Amino acid sequence: MIGLCTKWLEKGVDSMRVIAGEHKGRQLQPVPHRLTRPTTDKVKEALFQMIGPYFEGGVCLDLFAGSGGLGIESLSRGMDKSIFVDKHPKAIATIYDNLKALKLEEHAEVYKNDAYRAIKAAGKRGLQFDLVFLDPPYDKFSYQELIDSMLEHSVVNEGTTIVCEHSSEQSLPDSFGPFKCFRHETYSSIISISLYKQE
């Protein structure tokens, strides 16, 4: 994992896999030749133990999707559908490759888009998400503004869980509007995960 301004080359990550569920153990391709921050298997496993570990349907939004690992893990654990958003062409190509390898294309939508435009587009379609992953570049996006946008466009509701992955150097507030933090964990003194849900 990384600090606030440094990023790993995902090209150098050789242990990306589906942790549990229907596609347990299947390898995932990383995004090639690009500075990115993959969620490690250890953190991913701990995260899904907190929010699942399995789901009885639902729709997931993987907003800064990278290779698509979090959204794919959600599908493997029982989500009906995952929507993947990333603005980088190589990330989009990698997501398509991973979905094809696991034969998950019918359970996914993939968009090359800016995060805020994607949220607005989802709102226009009347989509509402049961699970949202927010793992933006740590120094590039405001979690407050992202969640405000999701509330403005009505893509989240009382049952939505929002997962914020962030640097351990960054303290997130106890609440974002109606969304309250119900769990916070730090891993390897570098990465933290804060989970939010409406009370």
N, C-alpha and C positions, 0 to 999 in steps of 0.2 A: 504494500500500500504506500501512500505518499503523505508528504506534509502539505502545507497550504498552497505552495506555488510550484512544486515539483511533480512530475508525472512519470509513471512507468511506461516503458514501451511494452505494449501488450504482446508484441512479437516475441518477447522474451518469456512470456508466461506459457508453460507447457502443461499445466494441470488445471484445465477448465472442463468441468463435467457436470452432468445433471446429478444431483445428490440423492434424490428419492423420488418415489412415485413410478408411474408407468414407464418412464424412460431412464430409470436409475442406472447410473454408471456410464451412460453414453457421453462420449467426448464432444466438446464444443470447440469450434474454431475461434481463435481470437481475431481481433481486427488487425490486419497486417500493416506494418510500416507507419504506425500512427501513435503519437503520444496519447495515452489514455490511462484510465485507472480501473482495472478490472476488480470486481468484488471477488475476493478469494473464496475457495471452497469452504474453508473453516468459518468465515464470517457468514457466508450464505447459509450454511447449515444451521448456525446459531440463530440467524434472522428468522428462518422459516419455523424453527421451533417456537419462536415467540409469537408469530402471527398465524400459524396454522396448527399443526404442520401440514394438514391436508384441507382441501376445500371441497364443498359440495356445490360446484358451479360458481358462476360469477364472471365479471369482466375486469380485466387488469389493464392498467396503463403503465407502460415502461417508458418514461418520458425522455430520459437521456440514455438510450438503450445500449449504446456500444455494440457488443456482440449479441445482445439479446438474452444474456444468461438469466437475468431475474424473471423476465416475462416467460421464458421457456420453462424455468423451474416451476413457475406458477401453473402453467399448463400441465406439466407432468404430475403435479400434486392435486389436480382436479378442477382448476379454473376452466370455464367453457371457452373463453376467448381472451387473447392478449393483443393489445394495440401497441406497436413499437414505433417510437419517434426518435429520430436522430437527424442532425443536419449534415453529417459527413457522408459522402458517397461510399467510402470504403466500409463504414459501419453498416450502411444499408445493405450493401452487397453481402456482407458477412452474415447479417441477420437472415437474409433470404437463404443463404447456403445452409445455415444451421437448421432453419425450419424445414427445408427440403430434405435434409439428411434424416430428420426425425419424423418426416411425413406429417408435419403440423400445419401445413399451409392453409388448410380449411378452417383452422382455429385461430388465425392471426390476420392482422392488417399491419402493413409496414408503410411508414410515411417519412419521406425526406422533407423535414420542415423545421422551422423555428419553434421552440417550445410554446411560446405565447400564441402563435398562429394556430398551432395544433390544438391547443386548449379551446380557442375560439371556434375552430372548425368542429370539434367534438360537441360543443354546446349547441351549435346550429343544427346538428344531427339529432339532438336530444339524448345523447349518450350520457350515462352516469356510470361511474366506476366503483367497484367494490374494493379495489386495492390499487394504490398508486405508489410507484417507486420514483423518488426524486433523488438522483445522484448526479447533480450538475458539477461542472468544474467549480471547485470550491470558492474561487475568487471572482467568478463571473456572473453569478446569479443570486438573487435574493429569494430565500425561501418564503419570506413574507409576501413578496410580490407574486410569486408563483401560486401560492395558496389563495391569495386574494383573487387572482385571475380565475382559478378553478371555482371559487365561490360565485364570482360575478357571472360566469357562464353556466352555472348550475350543473357541473359535471361530477360533483361530489354531494353526498347526502349524509344522513345520520349514521348510516352503517358503514361508511367508507373508512378504511384504514390507510393512513398516509405514512410511508416509510421515508425518512430523511436520512441519507447517509452523508456524513460530514466529517471534517477534520476534528480531532479531539481538542485542537486549539480553539475551536469555534464553539461557543455556547449558544444553543438555541433557546428561545423563550419557552415558558411553561405552556403557552397557548398561542395559536394563530387564529384569531377570531373565535368561532365556536369549537375549534379543534384543540383538544387538550392533550398534553404529553402524558401518556400512561406508562411508558417504559423508556429507559435510556441505558445504553450499554456502551462501554469503550473497549476496543480490542487492540492489543499490542501497543497501547499508549499512543496510537497514531490515528486510528479511525474510530468514529463513534456512530451509533445508530440511535435515532430518536423516533419513537412511534407515536402517532397522533390519531385521535378519534374523538368524535363528538360525544359528550357526556349525556 
